[in-house]
Amino acid sequence: MRYRSLQKHYHIMLFPGIILLFIFSIVPMFGTLIAFQDFKIGLGIWRSPWVGLENFSYMFELPDSRRIFTNTIFLATAKIVANLTIPLIFAIMLNELRKQKFKRAVQTIVYLPHFLSWVILSSVISDLLLLNGPVNHLFEAFGFEPVMFLASNKWFPYIVVFSDVWKEFGFNAIIYLAALAGVNPSLFEAAGMDGATRLQQIWHVTLPSLRPTIVLLATLAIGNVLNAGFDQILNMYSPLVYESGDVIDTYVYRAGILDGQYGLATAVGLLKSVIAFVLIMTSYQLANRFANYRIF
């Protein structure tokens, strides 16, 4: 009886959150009907004419569709790979430090950008990469010509990936540091007694201990392969770099909010959501198989 009473209290505690989830996540799902309509604001959802799959067929006929999907997959995949490897390397290097005060100071400094919005960080990056900014001054000092980084289709994708890693690698490294904290110190002592160098200890003790965490994060990241970072790119890109920087989310924003093509924008967003759902379920199965990770 006491267990049932506790369960009742937990359900009551969850009830306000469930209501908010229903209002802001479930109810808006009815808006996906727009993807199958020639939506008119004056007529609303219920009176706008139905067009079936016409918005989807029109989407694939657009010359931009292949470009935005290619850009999205490339940028998202590059971010996933970089945000898995760089935080791992940083966490291992930080774990090898013996001066705790310096270690905590470094961890705090690299952790700070995570709390800044892309509105602020994009302004900082733009100022750094201006034609007469500090980076181009450094280029000129070494005899190179100044570059318009944020207006170059060659440079823009790499700037997007690098800036995302710069913002998040300190936060992502915490997961690896937490996993390293659970490694038995006697393993390192035994390896040291056997004559293993620090590099050999990292290779034969640290990395194998982190393997379940690496596999788990990698498999779960598959579900984000179509999320290239809307807020980041929206604050950094311009029409000059649409060719290399335009992704699904920014295209939906322009088509729906700016151009008023609500049916097309909803169709693109719905297709992305369906693909993302399949990828999330696939990644969950992979996480369960290779890392023994389960939610339910």
ChimeraX attribute file (.defattr): number of C-alpha atoms within 10 A of each C-alpha:
attribute: neighborCount
match mode: 1-to-1
recipient: residues
	/A:1	6
	/A:2	7
	/A:3	7
	/A:4	9
	/A:5	10
	/A:6	11
	/A:7	12
	/A:8	12
	/A:9	11
	/A:10	11
	/A:11	12
	/A:12	12
	/A:13	11
	/A:14	11
	/A:15	12
	/A:16	11
	/A:17	11
	/A:18	13
	/A:19	12
	/A:20	11
	/A:21	12
	/A:22	13
	/A:23	11
	/A:24	10
	/A:25	11
	/A:26	11
	/A:27	10
	/A:28	10
	/A:29	11
	/A:30	9
	/A:31	10
	/A:32	15
	/A:33	17
	/A:34	25
	/A:35	25
	/A:36	20
	/A:37	24
	/A:38	20
	/A:39	23
	/A:40	16
	/A:41	11
	/A:42	8
	/A:43	10
	/A:44	11
	/A:45	18
	/A:46	11
	/A:47	13
	/A:48	16
	/A:49	15
	/A:50	16
	/A:51	14
	/A:52	13
	/A:53	13
	/A:54	16
	/A:55	23
	/A:56	19
	/A:57	12
	/A:58	12
	/A:59	17
	/A:60	12
	/A:61	11
	/A:62	10
	/A:63	9
	/A:64	15
	/A:65	16
	/A:66	13
	/A:67	17
	/A:68	21
	/A:69	15
	/A:70	17
	/A:71	21
	/A:72	23
	/A:73	18
	/A:74	18
	/A:75	22
	/A:76	22
	/A:77	20
	/A:78	19
	/A:79	24
	/A:80	20
	/A:81	13
	/A:82	17
	/A:83	24
	/A:84	21
	/A:85	15
	/A:86	17
	/A:87	23
	/A:88	22
	/A:89	13
	/A:90	18
	/A:91	23
	/A:92	19
	/A:93	12
	/A:94	18
	/A:95	16
	/A:96	12
	/A:97	11
	/A:98	9
	/A:99	8
	/A:100	11
	/A:101	10
	/A:102	12
	/A:103	15
	/A:104	11
	/A:105	11
	/A:106	13
	/A:107	18
	/A:108	13
	/A:109	10
	/A:110	16
	/A:111	19
	/A:112	13
	/A:113	19
	/A:114	18
	/A:115	10
	/A:116	10
	/A:117	12
	/A:118	23
	/A:119	13
	/A:120	11
	/A:121	19
	/A:122	20
	/A:123	13
	/A:124	11
	/A:125	16
	/A:126	15
	/A:127	14
	/A:128	16
	/A:129	20
	/A:130	18
	/A:131	16
	/A:132	14
	/A:133	14
	/A:134	13
	/A:135	17
	/A:136	20
	/A:137	18
	/A:138	12
	/A:139	13
	/A:140	14
	/A:141	10
	/A:142	9
	/A:143	9
	/A:144	11
	/A:145	10
	/A:146	17
	/A:147	17
	/A:148	14
	/A:149	19
	/A:150	22
	/A:151	17
	/A:152	15
	/A:153	16
	/A:154	13
	/A:155	15
	/A:156	21
	/A:157	21
	/A:158	15
	/A:159	16
	/A:160	23
	/A:161	21
	/A:162	15
	/A:163	16
	/A:164	21
	/A:165	21
	/A:166	18
	/A:167	20
	/A:168	18
	/A:169	23
	/A:170	24
	/A:171	20
	/A:172	20
	/A:173	25
	/A:174	16
	/A:175	17
	/A:176	21
	/A:177	18
	/A:178	12
	/A:179	18
	/A:180	19
	/A:181	11
	/A:182	10
	/A:183	14
	/A:184	11
	/A:185	10
	/A:186	9
	/A:187	14
	/A:188	18
	/A:189	13
	/A:190	12
	/A:191	16
	/A:192	14
	/A:193	10
	/A:194	9
	/A:195	11
	/A:196	15
	/A:197	12
	/A:198	13
	/A:199	10
	/A:200	13
	/A:201	18
	/A:202	17
	/A:203	12
	/A:204	15
	/A:205	16
	/A:206	19
	/A:207	16
	/A:208	12
	/A:209	17
	/A:210	18
	/A:211	13
	/A:212	17
	/A:213	17
	/A:214	19
	/A:215	16
	/A:216	20
	/A:217	18
	/A:218	19
	/A:219	20
	/A:220	19
	/A:221	21
	/A:222	20
	/A:223	19
	/A:224	19
	/A:225	20
	/A:226	24
	/A:227	18
	/A:228	28
	/A:229	21
	/A:230	16
	/A:231	14
	/A:232	17
	/A:233	20
	/A:234	19
	/A:235	15
	/A:236	21
	/A:237	20
	/A:238	13
	/A:239	9
	/A:240	12
	/A:241	18
	/A:242	19
	/A:243	15
	/A:244	21
	/A:245	25
	/A:246	25
	/A:247	28
	/A:248	24
	/A:249	23
	/A:250	20
	/A:251	21
	/A:252	20
	/A:253	19
	/A:254	13
	/A:255	18
	/A:256	16
	/A:257	12
	/A:258	11
	/A:259	11
	/A:260	15
	/A:261	18
	/A:262	23
	/A:263	24
	/A:264	25
	/A:265	25
	/A:266	24
	/A:267	25
	/A:268	22
	/A:269	18
	/A:270	18
	/A:271	13
	/A:272	16
	/A:273	13
	/A:274	11
	/A:275	13
	/A:276	18
	/A:277	14
	/A:278	12
	/A:279	20
	/A:280	19
	/A:281	14
	/A:282	16
	/A:283	21
	/A:284	22
	/A:285	17
	/A:286	19
	/A:287	20
	/A:288	15
	/A:289	12
	/A:290	12
	/A:291	18
	/A:292	12
	/A:293	15
	/A:294	10
	/A:295	5
	/A:296	3
